[in-house]
Amino acid sequence: MSIFDAVIQGIIQGLTEFLPVSSSGHLSLYQHFTGNSGEAAGIYSILLHLGTFLRLR
């Protein structure tokens, strides 16, 4: 995964976290269409959600 992919996924997470839509679903779709699927993408999704959780506290 490149830095560009990480930034785009962070933006997707930030924009969709507070909307009544699934931010996880949008991340999964992005990862699927860009070929960034697998264990590393799953771990990155978990880290994004953890960062959002810590930010909201």
C-alpha positions as CSV (number, residue, x, y, z in Angstrom):
1,M,0.0,0.0,0.0
2,S,1.3,3.4,-1.0
3,I,1.2,6.6,1.0
4,F,-1.3,7.9,-1.5
5,D,-3.6,4.9,-0.8
6,A,-3.3,5.5,2.9
7,V,-4.2,9.2,2.6
8,I,-7.2,8.4,0.4
9,Q,-8.4,5.8,2.9
10,G,-8.0,8.2,5.8
11,I,-10.0,10.8,3.9
12,I,-12.7,8.2,3.2
13,Q,-12.8,7.2,6.8
14,G,-13.0,10.8,8.0
15,L,-15.7,11.8,5.6
16,T,-18.0,8.8,6.2
17,E,-17.5,8.2,9.9
18,F,-20.1,10.8,10.9
19,L,-22.6,10.1,8.2
20,P,-25.3,7.5,8.5
21,V,-23.4,5.2,6.1
22,S,-20.9,2.5,6.6
23,S,-17.3,3.8,6.7
24,S,-16.1,0.2,6.8
25,G,-18.1,-0.6,3.7
26,H,-16.6,2.3,1.8
27,L,-13.1,1.4,2.9
28,S,-13.7,-2.2,1.8
29,L,-14.9,-1.1,-1.6
30,Y,-11.9,1.2,-2.1
31,Q,-9.5,-1.6,-1.1
32,H,-11.3,-4.0,-3.4
33,F,-11.2,-1.7,-6.5
34,T,-7.6,-0.7,-6.0
35,G,-6.4,-4.2,-5.3
36,N,-5.4,-3.5,-1.7
37,S,-7.2,-6.4,-0.1
38,G,-5.9,-9.0,2.2
39,E,-4.5,-9.1,5.7
40,A,-2.6,-5.8,5.5
41,A,-5.7,-4.0,4.3
42,G,-7.7,-5.4,7.2
43,I,-5.1,-4.4,9.7
44,Y,-5.0,-0.9,8.2
45,S,-8.8,-0.6,8.5
46,I,-8.6,-1.6,12.1
47,L,-6.0,1.1,12.7
48,L,-8.2,3.7,11.0
49,H,-11.1,2.8,13.2
50,L,-8.9,2.8,16.3
51,G,-7.6,6.3,15.4
52,T,-11.2,7.6,14.9
53,F,-12.2,6.1,18.2
54,L,-9.3,7.7,20.0
55,R,-10.0,11.1,18.3
56,L,-13.6,11.0,19.5
57,R,-12.7,10.5,23.1
